[in-house]
Amino acid sequence: MDDVHVENCPLCNRLADYENGDGHKRQRFYCEYCKNFIIASIAKRKVPSEINLPEKFSKLSASLNEDKLLHIFYEKDKFKFCIENKGFWQKLA
């Protein structure tokens, strides 16, 4: 991983590695508990204020097969997510 940083996971609040990508509009987290996921910057700022939502996303991400990746974003005043193939996000930069 290039340019790896460490901070608390926005989903489970445990320390996790992450990389910035897409011009710092998204981060790819590598969390021991939640596994790998992509989160848009605006969603990352808003998700901690939502009751039960971080826990739901954390459980969903942790439940995915190794070749899948949770992508969380915020659009039209709503949280949205999709499950994508990891290969698509191999290099987020």
N, C-alpha and C positions, 0 to 999 in steps of 0.2 A: 504494500500500500504506500502510495506517495502522500506526503504531507498529512500524516496522521496526527490527530489531536485527541485529547481525553477530556471528557466531562460527564456529568450525570446523564444517563439515558432519559429522554423526555417521557418515556412510557413507564419505566419501572423505578427510576431514580437511582439506579446502581451505576457505578463507574463503568464507562464504555468508551471504546475507540470510535472515532468517526472521521470521515473525509468530507471535505467540501466538494461540491460539484455544480455543474451547470451555472457557472458564474456566481457561486455562493447562494443560489436560489434553493438548493436542496442539500441535504446531508445524508450520507450513507452511514448508518450506525452498525457497529459490530459489537453487540451486547451478549454477554455470556448467558443471560436469562431469556431475552427477547429474540435472540439470534440476529440475523441481518434484516434491516429494513431501510427504506428511503423515506425521508420526511421533508416536505417543503418548509422553507423557513417560516412562513406565516403560520402554518399549522403547528410547527414546533413552539412558537410563541404562545399560541392559543390553547393547545391541548392540556397543559397543566391546570387550567382554570375550569375544565369540564369534569363534573362528577362522574366517576366510573369509566369514563372514556379511555383514559390512558391504560387502565387495567384491561379493558376489553381488547384494545389494540395489541397490548403486550401478549395476551393469551393467544390471540389470532396469529400473530407473527411467530410465536414459539411453536405453534402447532403445524406450521407449514413444512412440506417436504423440503429437502436440501436444495432442490433446483428451483424453488419458488421464493418470491420476495414480496413483502407487503410494501406498497407505495401509498403513503398518506399525504393528502393535500387538502387545501381549504379553498373552496370556490363558491361564489355566490352566497356568502355568509353561512356555509355549511361545510362540515367535515366530510370528505369523501375518501374512498380508498379503492384500490384495485390490487389484484394479485398478479404478478408478472413473472416471467422467466428470468432467473438470475443472469443468464447469458446476455440479455438485452442491456443489463446495467453493469456489465463487466468493468467498463471504464466510464465512470460517471462524469469525469472532467469534460 
